[in-house]
Amino acid sequence: MTSPVEPDAVDVPPEHALLVVDMKEYSQIPEAKMAPARTDLDDILATVFAQSRIEDITPLDSAYKDRGDGAIFVLPARHAARLVDPFLGHLGQALERYDQTRLASAPRIRLRASVHVGPLTPPEHRGDAAVDACRLVDSDAVRDALTAALDHDTLLAAAVSDTVFRRTVRAGRTPALRERQFLKATARVDGKPGFEETCWLFVPGLVPAVISTYLAAGGEVAPPDPPGPAMQQATKSSKADELKPSVKQKGKASGKARLVQVGGDYITGPEQS
């Protein structure tokens, strides 16, 4: 008779939310300025955590792993939505304020970030979720997104895992952010052929159409999700309208303007006599 498996060997560990941040070109900063730059980043993050009402971060010795040029934060899973909104927006604003007020001799802080959620084994918080969160922040997709950000005077690019996106943005738990503000992409990492995950890219103040033009083959735009029944019906109606002959119809308008309907669209122009 075989002995029973210990319960803790088969139990799924508790879920945690993960935030990973990584500074661009940290290794190129002169050694004497590395520690001050990292201290400035820690101060920025502490302020943004407080602004975002994320105050119960678990102890540093077990939940915070220093990456030198960044860090991994492990938080209760209930904070996953706050890590997307308002945290990412506050972080982008804080980086811009820092950039405007820093000394000329201080290096710029430009960040890649990732947000993920998954089971982690206590007390060291080990598990695939932490590995995947780090790979998201190192992926070609978010690196390309940061290039887009920097070209448009923004200092942050984030990759939100598909699991977090569905539980937060798509579930309506991000009051200031909507799905249309994220670009669905495929995250891949050089040298890690087994890693290929869907992620959602976010750059504060930048529309997805701009980000998509920067994506290389390694971070290609992922195919869109299949449309739901309501979207399918709307698409059918739109196609039906396109098949109708174009009809111009003058409508009423006040003053010197005129309102003209062309098919299903309205345009304005100067009044014709």
N, C-alpha and C positions, 0 to 999 in steps of 0.2 A: 504494500500500500504506500503510495507516494505521499510525502508530507505536503501540507498545504503551503501555498506561496504566501510569504509575508504580505500583509495588506499594504504596507507602504511601498512595496515593489511594483504594485499594479495600479495604485491610486494615481489619478491625474493630479499633479501639483496645483496649488492655487494660482489663478491668473493674476498678472501684474501688467500695468502699463509701462512702456519703456520710451524714453526720450534719449536719442543720441545726438550729440552736436560735435562738429568737427570743423576746425579752423582751416581755411584755405592757405596753403603755403606757409604753415607755421614753421616748418623746418628751415625756411629761408630767412627767418628773422634772426638777426645777430643774437648770439647766445646771451649776452648781457641784458637783452630786452625780452627774452622769452618769458621769464618769470613774471615781470610786470604786466605783460600782455595777457598772460593766463589769469592773473589776479583780476585784471579789468573784466575779463570775460566772466569769471565767477561772480563778480559784483553785479554785472548786468543780469545774469541768470537769476541770482537771488532776488533782485528787484522785480523781474518779470514774473517769477513764481508767486511772489506776494500780490502783484497786481492781478494775477489770474486766479487768486483764491486757492492756490495749491500750497498748503502750508504743512501738511502732514507727510513730508518726505521721510522715508525710513532712514535709520541711522547710516551715516556715511561709511562706516566700516563694512557694511554688508550690502548696501544698496547703491553705492556710488563707486564706479571703477574708473580711475583716471587713465585716459588715453594719451596724456601728454598734450596733444593738440586739441583735445576735446574731452568728452566725458559721457558716461552712460548713467542715466538716472532711472531708478526703478521706483515706481509709485503704485499705490492702490489702483486696481483696474477701473474704479469708478471715476478716476480723473482723466480717462482717455479722451473724452469730449473736450474738456478744458485744455488739454495739451494741443488740440487743434484750434479751438476758438474759446477764449481769446488769446491763448498763449502765443501762437505764431504771429498774430498781428502785433501784439505788444512787443515781441522780440524784434520784429523788423523795425518798429519805430525806435526802440531803444538803441539798436545798432546805428541807426541814422543819427540820433542825438549824439551818441558817443563820437561818431565820425566827424561831426560838425564842431565838437568842443575839444577833441584830443589835441595834444601838443603835436607840432609838426614832426618831432622826433619819434613819436609813438607810432607803432605800426597799425595799419588798418585791421579791423576784425571783420572778416567775411566768413559767413557760416553756411555749411550744409547741415541739415537736420533730418531726422527721421522719427516717426511716431509709430509704434507697434504695440501689440498686446498679445499675451500668451502665457502659458504655464511656466513657472520657474521653481526649481527645487530649492527650498530654504535649507540652511541659512545663507548659503553663498550665492543664491539666485542664479543658478546655472540652468541652462536649457537651450533648446533650439531657438526660442523666441529672442533671446539676447543675441545669438549669432546672426539671425536674420535681420534684426534691427541694425546691427553694425554693417551688414552687407548692403542694406538699403541705402545707408548714408554714404557708402563707398561706391555705389552703382554709377554706371555711365549716365543713366537717366538724370539723376540729381546733379551730377557734375555739369552736364550740359545745361540744366536749368539754372545753375549758378552762373554760368557764362552769360546766359540771357539776362539774368538779374543784374550783373555787373555792367553789362552794356547799356542798361537802362537805369543806372544809378540806384540800384537796390542791392542790399548786402546780404540777403537771405534767400535760400532755396530749400524747400522741404519736400520730403517724400513721405506720404502717409500710406501705410499698408492697406491693402484691400479690406482686410478684416476690420481695421479701425474705421476706415471710410464708411463701410456699410453700417457699422454700429453708431456712428456719430453724425456725419454729414447727411447721409441718405436717410437716416432715422430721424432727422429733424432736431438734433441736439446741439447744433451749432448756429445760434441766432444770427450771427453776422456773416456767415459763409454759406454759400449754396454750391450745388454740384457743378454748376456752370463755371465756377471760379477755379476748378481743378482740371488738370489734364491727365487722362488715363494713359499710362505708359507701361512698358515692360522693363523691369529692373534686371540688369545683368552686371556681373563683375568680372573683369579680366582675371584669368587664372582660376576662376571658380565655375567650371562648366556645368556643374550640377545645380547652380543657383539661377533660377529664372522665375521671378514673381511679378504679379501685377501690382502696380503702385499708382498713387495719385499725386501728381506734382503740384506744388503751390508756391508761387512767388508773390509776395504782397505787392499789390498795385499793378500786376502784369497779367494780361488776359492769356488764356491757354493757347490761342492762335499764334501769339508771338513766341511763346515757349516752344511750341511744336516745330518751328522752323530751325531751332538749334539742336534738335535731337539727332544724334548720329545713329547708325545702324544698331549699335549696342543698346541704345535706350529708345528704341522705336516706339511710336505711338501704338498703344494696344487697340485692338478692334473694339468698337463700342458695344455695350450690353444690348441684348435683343430688346426691342421696344415692347412695352406693355400693350394691352388691348386698347387703352385710350389713345396711346400714341399711334398705333396702327390705324385706328379709325380716322384720326386727324390727318395722317399721311394719305389715306385713300381720298379723303375729301379734298386735300390740297391738289392731288394729282387730277382729280375730276375737274377742279377749277381751271387747271392748266390746259385742259383739253377744250374748254369753252372758247369760242371766238372772242377776241379782245373787243370790248364794248366801251366806248367813251360816253360818259354821262355827266352833264354839268350839274353840280349841286349848288345849294345856296351858301353864300359866304358873305360876311359883313365887310364893309369898307371897300377897299380897292383890290382885295384878294379874290381869287376864284378857287373853287374846289372841284377837281376833276377826278372821276373814278375811272381807272384803267384796269379792267378785269376786276380783281378783288382788292386793289390798292388805291389809295387816295394820294393825290399830289396837289401841291398848291403852286400858284403862279400869278403873274399880273393879270388883272381883269382885261378881258378882250371886249372890244366894242362891237 
